[in-house]
Amino acid sequence: MVPLPAAAAPKVVASIKPIASLVEGVMEGIAKPSIIVGGGQSLHTFSMKPSDAKALNNAEVVFWVGEGLEAFLEKPIHALAGRARVVPLIDATGLRLLKGREGGVWDEHADDHEEHQHEDHQEIDGHIWLDPANAIAMVSAISAALSEVDSANSINYAKNAKSLTARIETLDVELKQSLAPVVKRPFIVFHDGYQYFETHYGLNGAGSITVSPDRMPGAKRVGAIKDKIQSLQAACVFAEPQFEPKLVQTLIDGTTAKTGTLDPEASTLPAGPELYFNLMRGLTKNLRNCLQP
Ligand SMILES: [Zn+2]
């Protein structure tokens, strides 16, 4: 019997670079996904261009985290209405989900009026990829979804998923060892995007500068963070690439805290299957460099 030719690989779109990296790993040797937030922008302030809408309209499979994180995709995905298979990875089996943090200098309700009206504070935190165990659960969900749409390649998806999982497990061991010396050291992050990473590795994140990256903190919040840095003797205050406020300098003035930069959404990294590994290693290196005494 003549073997049937493999069907054309499905057109796949991924929302953001960390998700796309895992999808690309599962699709390696088959096809490449396109990415909506592929450049240096923050997913929190991103808005869709016509070319992004076109990619989405031609997609057969769309991977995203889900409602809440990628606000720019909510309407366009609803508009797709059954024309593509939409896979919210936040629903992947075996994910450990955490709620956005509240209280202290995470989401302080006694802040300015605008922040007070912010309604997202009790939602599930969407930065799920920063826990490597979650990344492994997502790889498995990605492989399952692609295999259903493109059964001709299901063996290849499963094979790629297996080797990607093994690589993430090895990465996890490496990062655990690397972070061990700094687990107790308190630090302040730019936005509350790190708790999956902190929880998994037992790090001591003590608060965030902003409640949401698209709005700067008011004077009252700045004061509260400064007090927190002083009282905890926080080792570091971390900025992010798109948000380099002079504020970080203001916050550490008169304290012993150092500054560093973290890029939890990989905005500065080239897209591709290695991005996930570079992202996790980059966070680890920058945390370690700044936090070590
Ligand atoms: Zn974020």
Residues whose N, C-alpha, C, O or C-beta is under 5 A from the ligand:
A	BS01	ZN	G193
